[in-house]
Amino acid sequence: MKQQQSGFTLIELIMVIVILGILAAVALPKFVDLSTDAKQAALNGLAGAISSGGTINFADRSLHGTASGVQVTAVPCTLAMMQSMVDPTTSASLLVTAYTPGGTAPSCTLDLNPVVTGVTAASVNIPLIN
């Protein structure tokens, strides 16, 4: 009586390992590059949040004025001004690289500090308060 064995042969197991290795080698670079995209998205999200906060402040002061009744004029966009809008750990990683007043909305340019390769600066528009 011949006994039948069940299971995989050594060649089948090696082929499965080779196929998994090829799939991992193809997919891994796609996941490694996600960190730059995540940092870019975080910077753009922060710029949008600061811009929205400035717009809400502009709308509130335009509608109600200031507590003393005197309207506030625009100030240059600085890191110190940004720190009041975000938490200290976030503002420590920001670098305000430019301030461009013009029209009704001056803009600030934010970048990561230290600069990350592949991450471009984000522009923040803050309305003037006259």
C-alpha positions, 0 to 999 in steps of 0.5 A, a space after each residue: 500500500 502506497 502512502 500519499 503525502 500532502 503539502 507543498 514542494 520546495 520548488 512551490 514554496 520558493 516560487 511563492 517567496 520569489 513572487 512576494 519579493 518581486 511584489 514588495 520591491 515594486 510596491 515599496 518605493 510608492 510607500 516610501 515617497 508618501 512622507 514628502 506628500 504628507 508633509 506637503 499636505 500638512 503645510 498646505 492644510 496649515 496655510 489654509 487654516 491660517 488664511 481662514 482664521 485671518 478671513 474670519 478675523 477680518 469679517 468680524 472686525 469689519 462687522 463689529 470694529 475693534 473694542 476701542 472703535 478704531 480699526 486695525 491696520 495690516 501688519 507684516 506677516 511674521 513668525 511671531 504673528 503665526 505663533 498666535 494662530 497655531 500651537 508652539 510645536 507647529 509654529 517652531 517648524 514654520 519659516 516665513 520666507 516672504 511678505 507681499 502686500 497687495 490689493 486687498 489681501 497681503 500674502 505670506 509664504 510659509 515653508 518647513 524649517 528645516 526645508 524638506 526636499 520636494 515640499 514647496 512653500 505654501 502661500 497664505 492670504 490674509 485680508 487687510 484690516 483698514 
